[in-house]
Amino acid sequence: MALPKRRHSRARVGNRRCRYRARTLALANCPQCGATVLAHNACRKCGYYQQEKVDHTVKEEQKT
Ligand SMILES: [Zn+2]
């Protein structure tokens, strides 16, 4: 089994782990139904993405 030749310095480990932190979710409002959705994702409530129905498993939104 391969083993590392040298131990990593604390700085190197810290630099790698700095990418593990939790980040705030990129949120946006759906222009179709107004629900809060993840940016660059189809709306989970109405199934629209960029004014286009992409998720046909979602039922038609009720008209308000
Ligand atoms: Zn929507």
PDB file of the backbone (N, CA, C, O) and the ligand in Angstrom, with CONECT records:
HET     ZN  A 101       1
ATOM      1  N   MET A   1       0.840  -1.188   0.000  1.00  0.00           N
ATOM      2  CA  MET A   1       0.000   0.000   0.000  1.00  0.00           C
ATOM      3  C   MET A   1       0.876   1.238   0.000  1.00  0.00           C
ATOM      4  O   MET A   1       1.881   1.310   0.707  1.00  0.00           O
ATOM      5  N   ALA A   2       0.482   2.199  -0.795  1.00  0.00           N
ATOM      6  CA  ALA A   2       1.272   3.430  -0.895  1.00  0.00           C
ATOM      7  C   ALA A   2       1.178   4.241   0.398  1.00  0.00           C
ATOM      8  O   ALA A   2       0.114   4.368   1.005  1.00  0.00           O
ATOM      9  N   LEU A   3       2.304   4.771   0.784  1.00  0.00           N
ATOM     10  CA  LEU A   3       2.329   5.615   1.980  1.00  0.00           C
ATOM     11  C   LEU A   3       2.953   6.955   1.611  1.00  0.00           C
ATOM     12  O   LEU A   3       3.818   7.011   0.736  1.00  0.00           O
ATOM     13  N   PRO A   4       2.534   8.023   2.256  1.00  0.00           N
ATOM     14  CA  PRO A   4       3.137   9.325   1.972  1.00  0.00           C
ATOM     15  C   PRO A   4       4.585   9.362   2.452  1.00  0.00           C
ATOM     16  O   PRO A   4       4.916   8.836   3.515  1.00  0.00           O
ATOM     17  N   LYS A   5       5.433   9.988   1.654  1.00  0.00           N
ATOM     18  CA  LYS A   5       6.853  10.021   1.987  1.00  0.00           C
ATOM     19  C   LYS A   5       7.115  10.962   3.158  1.00  0.00           C
ATOM     20  O   LYS A   5       7.915  10.668   4.046  1.00  0.00           O
ATOM     21  N   ARG A   6       6.427  12.091   3.138  1.00  0.00           N
ATOM     22  CA  ARG A   6       6.651  13.080   4.192  1.00  0.00           C
ATOM     23  C   ARG A   6       5.304  13.520   4.767  1.00  0.00           C
ATOM     24  O   ARG A   6       4.272  13.478   4.096  1.00  0.00           O
ATOM     25  N   ARG A   7       5.351  13.941   6.024  1.00  0.00           N
ATOM     26  CA  ARG A   7       4.123  14.484   6.618  1.00  0.00           C
ATOM     27  C   ARG A   7       3.853  15.852   6.018  1.00  0.00           C
ATOM     28  O   ARG A   7       4.777  16.577   5.648  1.00  0.00           O
ATOM     29  N   HIS A   8       2.564  16.199   5.927  1.00  0.00           N
ATOM     30  CA  HIS A   8       2.198  17.533   5.470  1.00  0.00           C
ATOM     31  C   HIS A   8       2.362  18.516   6.614  1.00  0.00           C
ATOM     32  O   HIS A   8       2.112  18.190   7.774  1.00  0.00           O
ATOM     33  N   SER A   9       2.784  19.718   6.270  1.00  0.00           N
ATOM     34  CA  SER A   9       2.892  20.758   7.283  1.00  0.00           C
ATOM     35  C   SER A   9       1.496  21.185   7.740  1.00  0.00           C
ATOM     36  O   SER A   9       0.512  20.957   7.036  1.00  0.00           O
ATOM     37  N   ARG A  10       1.415  21.788   8.890  1.00  0.00           N
ATOM     38  CA  ARG A  10       0.128  22.281   9.388  1.00  0.00           C
ATOM     39  C   ARG A  10      -0.475  23.287   8.429  1.00  0.00           C
ATOM     40  O   ARG A  10      -1.692  23.323   8.248  1.00  0.00           O
ATOM     41  N   ALA A  11       0.372  24.111   7.809  1.00  0.00           N
ATOM     42  CA  ALA A  11      -0.143  25.105   6.861  1.00  0.00           C
ATOM     43  C   ALA A  11      -0.779  24.418   5.657  1.00  0.00           C
ATOM     44  O   ALA A  11      -1.823  24.849   5.168  1.00  0.00           O
ATOM     45  N   ARG A  12      -0.157  23.368   5.193  1.00  0.00           N
ATOM     46  CA  ARG A  12      -0.683  22.665   4.027  1.00  0.00           C
ATOM     47  C   ARG A  12      -2.017  21.990   4.351  1.00  0.00           C
ATOM     48  O   ARG A  12      -2.949  22.021   3.548  1.00  0.00           O
ATOM     49  N   VAL A  13      -2.098  21.387   5.524  1.00  0.00           N
ATOM     50  CA  VAL A  13      -3.355  20.756   5.942  1.00  0.00           C
ATOM     51  C   VAL A  13      -4.439  21.822   6.110  1.00  0.00           C
ATOM     52  O   VAL A  13      -5.583  21.636   5.695  1.00  0.00           O
ATOM     53  N   GLY A  14      -4.054  22.943   6.729  1.00  0.00           N
ATOM     54  CA  GLY A  14      -5.032  24.016   6.935  1.00  0.00           C
ATOM     55  C   GLY A  14      -5.519  24.593   5.625  1.00  0.00           C
ATOM     56  O   GLY A  14      -6.700  24.911   5.481  1.00  0.00           O
ATOM     57  N   ASN A  15      -4.612  24.731   4.666  1.00  0.00           N
ATOM     58  CA  ASN A  15      -5.005  25.252   3.360  1.00  0.00           C
ATOM     59  C   ASN A  15      -5.992  24.315   2.681  1.00  0.00           C
ATOM     60  O   ASN A  15      -6.925  24.775   2.023  1.00  0.00           O
ATOM     61  N   ARG A  16      -5.805  23.028   2.828  1.00  0.00           N
ATOM     62  CA  ARG A  16      -6.749  22.068   2.241  1.00  0.00           C
ATOM     63  C   ARG A  16      -8.089  22.157   2.958  1.00  0.00           C
ATOM     64  O   ARG A  16      -9.141  22.190   2.319  1.00  0.00           O
ATOM     65  N   ARG A  17      -8.048  22.196   4.292  1.00  0.00           N
ATOM     66  CA  ARG A  17      -9.298  22.163   5.056  1.00  0.00           C
ATOM     67  C   ARG A  17     -10.073  23.462   4.962  1.00  0.00           C
ATOM     68  O   ARG A  17     -11.255  23.484   5.302  1.00  0.00           O
ATOM     69  N   CYS A  18      -9.467  24.529   4.521  1.00  0.00           N
ATOM     70  CA  CYS A  18     -10.189  25.786   4.421  1.00  0.00           C
ATOM     71  C   CYS A  18     -11.302  25.678   3.384  1.00  0.00           C
ATOM     72  O   CYS A  18     -12.194  26.527   3.353  1.00  0.00           O
ATOM     73  N   ARG A  19     -11.269  24.659   2.542  1.00  0.00           N
ATOM     74  CA  ARG A  19     -12.328  24.473   1.543  1.00  0.00           C
ATOM     75  C   ARG A  19     -13.497  23.679   2.093  1.00  0.00           C
ATOM     76  O   ARG A  19     -14.514  23.545   1.413  1.00  0.00           O
ATOM     77  N   TYR A  20     -13.386  23.147   3.309  1.00  0.00           N
ATOM     78  CA  TYR A  20     -14.436  22.292   3.846  1.00  0.00           C
ATOM     79  C   TYR A  20     -15.547  23.072   4.530  1.00  0.00           C
ATOM     80  O   TYR A  20     -16.592  22.505   4.851  1.00  0.00           O
ATOM     81  N   ARG A  21     -15.340  24.364   4.757  1.00  0.00           N
ATOM     82  CA  ARG A  21     -16.282  25.089   5.613  1.00  0.00           C
ATOM     83  C   ARG A  21     -17.658  25.190   4.960  1.00  0.00           C
ATOM     84  O   ARG A  21     -17.803  25.155   3.738  1.00  0.00           O
ATOM     85  N   ALA A  22     -18.656  25.315   5.825  1.00  0.00           N
ATOM     86  CA  ALA A  22     -20.027  25.484   5.342  1.00  0.00           C
ATOM     87  C   ALA A  22     -20.181  26.881   4.775  1.00  0.00           C
ATOM     88  O   ALA A  22     -19.649  27.848   5.321  1.00  0.00           O
ATOM     89  N   ARG A  23     -20.895  26.978   3.699  1.00  0.00           N
ATOM     90  CA  ARG A  23     -21.128  28.263   3.048  1.00  0.00           C
ATOM     91  C   ARG A  23     -22.602  28.586   3.044  1.00  0.00           C
ATOM     92  O   ARG A  23     -23.450  27.700   3.155  1.00  0.00           O
ATOM     93  N   THR A  24     -22.897  29.862   2.916  1.00  0.00           N
ATOM     94  CA  THR A  24     -24.302  30.260   2.842  1.00  0.00           C
ATOM     95  C   THR A  24     -24.855  29.824   1.491  1.00  0.00           C
ATOM     96  O   THR A  24     -24.184  29.941   0.465  1.00  0.00           O
ATOM     97  N   LEU A  25     -26.074  29.324   1.502  1.00  0.00           N
ATOM     98  CA  LEU A  25     -26.704  28.854   0.280  1.00  0.00           C
ATOM     99  C   LEU A  25     -27.030  30.038  -0.624  1.00  0.00           C
ATOM    100  O   LEU A  25     -27.494  31.077  -0.155  1.00  0.00           O
ATOM    101  N   ALA A  26     -26.783  29.874  -1.925  1.00  0.00           N
ATOM    102  CA  ALA A  26     -27.165  30.896  -2.902  1.00  0.00           C
ATOM    103  C   ALA A  26     -28.661  30.757  -3.155  1.00  0.00           C
ATOM    104  O   ALA A  26     -29.101  29.843  -3.852  1.00  0.00           O
ATOM    105  N   LEU A  27     -29.434  31.671  -2.583  1.00  0.00           N
ATOM    106  CA  LEU A  27     -30.889  31.584  -2.691  1.00  0.00           C
ATOM    107  C   LEU A  27     -31.414  32.656  -3.625  1.00  0.00           C
ATOM    108  O   LEU A  27     -30.835  33.737  -3.736  1.00  0.00           O
ATOM    109  N   ALA A  28     -32.495  32.355  -4.281  1.00  0.00           N
ATOM    110  CA  ALA A  28     -33.165  33.304  -5.153  1.00  0.00           C
ATOM    111  C   ALA A  28     -34.665  33.061  -5.040  1.00  0.00           C
ATOM    112  O   ALA A  28     -35.097  32.072  -4.448  1.00  0.00           O
ATOM    113  N   ASN A  29     -35.453  33.964  -5.606  1.00  0.00           N
ATOM    114  CA  ASN A  29     -36.899  33.782  -5.614  1.00  0.00           C
ATOM    115  C   ASN A  29     -37.344  33.355  -7.003  1.00  0.00           C
ATOM    116  O   ASN A  29     -36.900  33.910  -8.008  1.00  0.00           O
ATOM    117  N   CYS A  30     -38.220  32.370  -7.050  1.00  0.00           N
ATOM    118  CA  CYS A  30     -38.732  31.880  -8.316  1.00  0.00           C
ATOM    119  C   CYS A  30     -39.575  32.962  -8.983  1.00  0.00           C
ATOM    120  O   CYS A  30     -40.520  33.458  -8.369  1.00  0.00           O
ATOM    121  N   PRO A  31     -39.261  33.344 -10.224  1.00  0.00           N
ATOM    122  CA  PRO A  31     -40.077  34.361 -10.898  1.00  0.00           C
ATOM    123  C   PRO A  31     -41.455  33.829 -11.271  1.00  0.00           C
ATOM    124  O   PRO A  31     -42.372  34.606 -11.537  1.00  0.00           O
ATOM    125  N   GLN A  32     -41.601  32.512 -11.290  1.00  0.00           N
ATOM    126  CA  GLN A  32     -42.872  31.902 -11.672  1.00  0.00           C
ATOM    127  C   GLN A  32     -43.860  31.899 -10.505  1.00  0.00           C
ATOM    128  O   GLN A  32     -45.005  32.324 -10.657  1.00  0.00           O
ATOM    129  N   CYS A  33     -43.411  31.413  -9.332  1.00  0.00           N
ATOM    130  CA  CYS A  33     -44.331  31.269  -8.196  1.00  0.00           C
ATOM    131  C   CYS A  33     -43.877  32.053  -6.977  1.00  0.00           C
ATOM    132  O   CYS A  33     -44.636  32.157  -6.013  1.00  0.00           O
ATOM    133  N   GLY A  34     -42.657  32.615  -6.979  1.00  0.00           N
ATOM    134  CA  GLY A  34     -42.229  33.441  -5.861  1.00  0.00           C
ATOM    135  C   GLY A  34     -41.617  32.680  -4.708  1.00  0.00           C
ATOM    136  O   GLY A  34     -41.210  33.289  -3.718  1.00  0.00           O
ATOM    137  N   ALA A  35     -41.540  31.366  -4.807  1.00  0.00           N
ATOM    138  CA  ALA A  35     -40.967  30.583  -3.716  1.00  0.00           C
ATOM    139  C   ALA A  35     -39.460  30.771  -3.673  1.00  0.00           C
ATOM    140  O   ALA A  35     -38.831  31.056  -4.692  1.00  0.00           O
ATOM    141  N   THR A  36     -38.886  30.610  -2.492  1.00  0.00           N
ATOM    142  CA  THR A  36     -37.433  30.666  -2.364  1.00  0.00           C
ATOM    143  C   THR A  36     -36.840  29.380  -2.925  1.00  0.00           C
ATOM    144  O   THR A  36     -37.219  28.280  -2.522  1.00  0.00           O
ATOM    145  N   VAL A  37     -35.909  29.531  -3.858  1.00  0.00           N
ATOM    146  CA  VAL A  37     -35.318  28.367  -4.511  1.00  0.00           C
ATOM    147  C   VAL A  37     -33.807  28.509  -4.494  1.00  0.00           C
ATOM    148  O   VAL A  37     -33.282  29.613  -4.352  1.00  0.00           O
ATOM    149  N   LEU A  38     -33.110  27.390  -4.639  1.00  0.00           N
ATOM    150  CA  LEU A  38     -31.670  27.421  -4.822  1.00  0.00           C
ATOM    151  C   LEU A  38     -31.361  28.042  -6.182  1.00  0.00           C
ATOM    152  O   LEU A  38     -31.986  27.692  -7.183  1.00  0.00           O
ATOM    153  N   ALA A  39     -30.398  28.963  -6.218  1.00  0.00           N
ATOM    154  CA  ALA A  39     -30.041  29.591  -7.479  1.00  0.00           C
ATOM    155  C   ALA A  39     -29.497  28.560  -8.451  1.00  0.00           C
ATOM    156  O   ALA A  39     -28.848  27.597  -8.043  1.00  0.00           O
ATOM    157  N   HIS A  40     -29.758  28.759  -9.733  1.00  0.00           N
ATOM    158  CA  HIS A  40     -29.303  27.881 -10.821  1.00  0.00           C
ATOM    159  C   HIS A  40     -29.889  26.475 -10.702  1.00  0.00           C
ATOM    160  O   HIS A  40     -29.307  25.505 -11.189  1.00  0.00           O
ATOM    161  N   ASN A  41     -31.065  26.377 -10.039  1.00  0.00           N
ATOM    162  CA  ASN A  41     -31.748  25.101  -9.919  1.00  0.00           C
ATOM    163  C   ASN A  41     -33.204  25.307 -10.306  1.00  0.00           C
ATOM    164  O   ASN A  41     -33.747  26.403 -10.166  1.00  0.00           O
ATOM    165  N   ALA A  42     -33.824  24.246 -10.790  1.00  0.00           N
ATOM    166  CA  ALA A  42     -35.245  24.321 -11.086  1.00  0.00           C
ATOM    167  C   ALA A  42     -36.012  24.485  -9.783  1.00  0.00           C
ATOM    168  O   ALA A  42     -35.622  23.955  -8.743  1.00  0.00           O
ATOM    169  N   CYS A  43     -37.119  25.234  -9.859  1.00  0.00           N
ATOM    170  CA  CYS A  43     -37.947  25.468  -8.673  1.00  0.00           C
ATOM    171  C   CYS A  43     -38.571  24.142  -8.241  1.00  0.00           C
ATOM    172  O   CYS A  43     -39.123  23.410  -9.062  1.00  0.00           O
ATOM    173  N   ARG A  44     -38.476  23.838  -6.933  1.00  0.00           N
ATOM    174  CA  ARG A  44     -39.037  22.584  -6.440  1.00  0.00           C
ATOM    175  C   ARG A  44     -40.547  22.666  -6.322  1.00  0.00           C
ATOM    176  O   ARG A  44     -41.225  21.639  -6.288  1.00  0.00           O
ATOM    177  N   LYS A  45     -41.075  23.864  -6.259  1.00  0.00           N
ATOM    178  CA  LYS A  45     -42.513  24.003  -6.040  1.00  0.00           C
ATOM    179  C   LYS A  45     -43.267  23.928  -7.368  1.00  0.00           C
ATOM    180  O   LYS A  45     -44.281  23.235  -7.460  1.00  0.00           O
ATOM    181  N   CYS A  46     -42.787  24.631  -8.398  1.00  0.00           N
ATOM    182  CA  CYS A  46     -43.537  24.661  -9.649  1.00  0.00           C
ATOM    183  C   CYS A  46     -42.774  23.977 -10.795  1.00  0.00           C
ATOM    184  O   CYS A  46     -43.358  23.756 -11.855  1.00  0.00           O
ATOM    185  N   GLY A  47     -41.503  23.639 -10.618  1.00  0.00           N
ATOM    186  CA  GLY A  47     -40.773  22.908 -11.646  1.00  0.00           C
ATOM    187  C   GLY A  47     -40.293  23.762 -12.806  1.00  0.00           C
ATOM    188  O   GLY A  47     -39.949  23.227 -13.860  1.00  0.00           O
ATOM    189  N   TYR A  48     -40.262  25.097 -12.633  1.00  0.00           N
ATOM    190  CA  TYR A  48     -39.830  25.969 -13.719  1.00  0.00           C
ATOM    191  C   TYR A  48     -38.376  26.358 -13.547  1.00  0.00           C
ATOM    192  O   TYR A  48     -37.887  26.504 -12.427  1.00  0.00           O
ATOM    193  N   TYR A  49     -37.694  26.524 -14.661  1.00  0.00           N
ATOM    194  CA  TYR A  49     -36.342  27.080 -14.667  1.00  0.00           C
ATOM    195  C   TYR A  49     -36.229  27.989 -15.878  1.00  0.00           C
ATOM    196  O   TYR A  49     -36.415  27.539 -17.009  1.00  0.00           O
ATOM    197  N   GLN A  50     -35.927  29.256 -15.659  1.00  0.00           N
ATOM    198  CA  GLN A  50     -35.835  30.272 -16.709  1.00  0.00           C
ATOM    199  C   GLN A  50     -37.091  30.282 -17.593  1.00  0.00           C
ATOM    200  O   GLN A  50     -37.026  30.144 -18.814  1.00  0.00           O
ATOM    201  N   GLN A  51     -38.227  30.450 -16.921  1.00  0.00           N
ATOM    202  CA  GLN A  51     -39.542  30.558 -17.571  1.00  0.00           C
ATOM    203  C   GLN A  51     -39.890  29.332 -18.405  1.00  0.00           C
ATOM    204  O   GLN A  51     -40.703  29.418 -19.325  1.00  0.00           O
ATOM    205  N   GLU A  52     -39.286  28.207 -18.092  1.00  0.00           N
ATOM    206  CA  GLU A  52     -39.547  26.997 -18.854  1.00  0.00           C
ATOM    207  C   GLU A  52     -39.832  25.859 -17.896  1.00  0.00           C
ATOM    208  O   GLU A  52     -39.131  25.684 -16.900  1.00  0.00           O
ATOM    209  N   LYS A  53     -40.871  25.079 -18.202  1.00  0.00           N
ATOM    210  CA  LYS A  53     -41.196  23.939 -17.357  1.00  0.00           C
ATOM    211  C   LYS A  53     -40.194  22.837 -17.649  1.00  0.00           C
ATOM    212  O   LYS A  53     -40.181  22.277 -18.745  1.00  0.00           O
ATOM    213  N   VAL A  54     -39.358  22.528 -16.675  1.00  0.00           N
ATOM    214  CA  VAL A  54     -38.338  21.513 -16.887  1.00  0.00           C
ATOM    215  C   VAL A  54     -38.607  20.261 -16.054  1.00  0.00           C
ATOM    216  O   VAL A  54     -38.244  19.157 -16.459  1.00  0.00           O
ATOM    217  N   ASP A  55     -39.246  20.429 -14.886  1.00  0.00           N
ATOM    218  CA  ASP A  55     -39.526  19.276 -14.036  1.00  0.00           C
ATOM    219  C   ASP A  55     -40.994  18.929 -14.168  1.00  0.00           C
ATOM    220  O   ASP A  55     -41.845  19.567 -13.549  1.00  0.00           O
ATOM    221  N   HIS A  56     -41.294  17.926 -14.967  1.00  0.00           N
ATOM    222  CA  HIS A  56     -42.692  17.587 -15.219  1.00  0.00           C
ATOM    223  C   HIS A  56     -43.244  16.632 -14.183  1.00  0.00           C
ATOM    224  O   HIS A  56     -44.394  16.205 -14.286  1.00  0.00           O
ATOM    225  N   THR A  57     -42.432  16.282 -13.169  1.00  0.00           N
ATOM    226  CA  THR A  57     -42.960  15.483 -12.069  1.00  0.00           C
ATOM    227  C   THR A  57     -43.719  16.351 -11.073  1.00  0.00           C
ATOM    228  O   THR A  57     -44.509  15.850 -10.273  1.00  0.00           O
ATOM    229  N   VAL A  58     -43.464  17.685 -11.131  1.00  0.00           N
ATOM    230  CA  VAL A  58     -44.149  18.596 -10.212  1.00  0.00           C
ATOM    231  C   VAL A  58     -45.514  18.928 -10.798  1.00  0.00           C
ATOM    232  O   VAL A  58     -45.645  19.195 -11.993  1.00  0.00           O
ATOM    233  N   LYS A  59     -46.528  18.908  -9.937  1.00  0.00           N
ATOM    234  CA  LYS A  59     -47.868  19.237 -10.397  1.00  0.00           C
ATOM    235  C   LYS A  59     -47.949  20.730 -10.741  1.00  0.00           C
ATOM    236  O   LYS A  59     -47.183  21.537 -10.213  1.00  0.00           O
ATOM    237  N   GLU A  60     -48.885  21.085 -11.632  1.00  0.00           N
ATOM    238  CA  GLU A  60     -49.110  22.479 -12.007  1.00  0.00           C
ATOM    239  C   GLU A  60     -49.410  23.319 -10.772  1.00  0.00           C
ATOM    240  O   GLU A  60     -50.178  22.907  -9.902  1.00  0.00           O
ATOM    241  N   GLU A  61     -48.792  24.514 -10.701  1.00  0.00           N
ATOM    242  CA  GLU A  61     -49.007  25.351  -9.528  1.00  0.00           C
ATOM    243  C   GLU A  61     -50.435  25.911  -9.540  1.00  0.00           C
ATOM    244  O   GLU A  61     -51.014  26.189 -10.590  1.00  0.00           O
ATOM    245  N   GLN A  62     -50.968  26.061  -8.340  1.00  0.00           N
ATOM    246  CA  GLN A  62     -52.316  26.606  -8.248  1.00  0.00           C
ATOM    247  C   GLN A  62     -52.249  28.119  -8.488  1.00  0.00           C
ATOM    248  O   GLN A  62     -51.383  28.810  -7.949  1.00  0.00           O
ATOM    249  N   LYS A  63     -53.185  28.619  -9.312  1.00  0.00           N
ATOM    250  CA  LYS A  63     -53.177  30.035  -9.669  1.00  0.00           C
ATOM    251  C   LYS A  63     -53.629  30.865  -8.480  1.00  0.00           C
ATOM    252  O   LYS A  63     -54.662  30.591  -7.869  1.00  0.00           O
ATOM    253  N   THR A  64     -52.840  31.884  -8.159  1.00  0.00           N
ATOM    254  CA  THR A  64     -53.173  32.748  -7.021  1.00  0.00           C
ATOM    255  C   THR A  64     -53.614  34.123  -7.504  1.00  0.00           C
ATOM    256  O   THR A  64     -53.935  34.990  -6.691  1.00  0.00           O
TER     257      THR A  64
HETATM  258 ZN    ZN A 101     -41.579  28.235  -8.705  1.00  0.00          ZN2+
END
